[in-house]
Amino acid sequence: MCEEDVRAVMRHSSSMVGSDSSARAPYGVLGEGKSHPRAYGAFPRVLGKYVREERILTLQDAIRKMTSLPAQKLRLKDRGLIGRA
């Protein structure tokens, strides 16, 4: 996907931010091998590139696309929002 298309998708109100990296652990079977940079870089990239540098998203919109929106779409109860118990 070209960068212009990525920007258009990022601006869309229903787009979400995620990573296709597999789970990693410090030891055991899930700790073997090397992880892809997306394992740790997808979310900082959005905050750095699309929020801070290019200003196509507000910080609030980016955080929503990473937290409450995916939780809502996946119907994960009690996830994605910080609130009082």
N, C-alpha and C positions, 0 to 999 in steps of 0.2 A: 504494500500500500504506500502510495507516495505521501510525503509530508503534508501536502495541502489537504489530502483526504483525511489524514489523521487529525488535523486541526478541526476539520468540519465535524468529524465524529466526536471529538472531545467537547465541542461546543453544544452538541445536541443534549437536550435536557434529560433524556433517558439513557444516555451512555454511562457505563460503569467502568471503573478501573480495576483490573485484576492482573494476576500473573499465572502463567501456565507452567510454572516450575513445580517439580515434585517436592514432597516433604523431605527434609534433611534432619539428621540428628547428629550430636557430637560423637556418638559411638554406635556400634552395632550395625545391623544390615542397612539401616537408613543413613548411616554415616559414611558408607563406602562410596568411592568415586568422587568426582568433582561436580559441583553444581554450576548451572549456567548463570551468567550475570543477572538475568531477569529474576533469579531467586531473591535477590536483595536489592535490585536496582529499579524495578518497575515503578514503585511508589515515589521514591526520591526523584526519579526522572520527571514524573508528572509535576511534582511540586517545584522543582528547579526550572524545568524548561517551559512548561505551559502556564504556571502561575507566576513565578518570579521573573523569568526572562522575557517571555512573549506576551504575558498578561492577557491570555485568551480565556483564562478561568480565574475566578476569585479564589482565595484560599478556602472560603466556606464552601463553594461549589465543588472544589477538588476533594475536600474531606468528605463531603456528602457522597460523591461518586465512589469513594473508597470504603465507606462504612455503612451508613444507614440505607442508602439506595440498594446495594446488593443484598443486605439483610432483609429488606422489605420484599424485594423481588423473589428471593429464595425462601421466603416465609420462615425466617429464623427468628423465633420469638426471643425476646429479651436480649437482642444483639443489635449492634450498630449505633446505639445512642447512649450517651452518658446522661443519667438521670437519677433521681432520688428513689430509693427502694421503698 
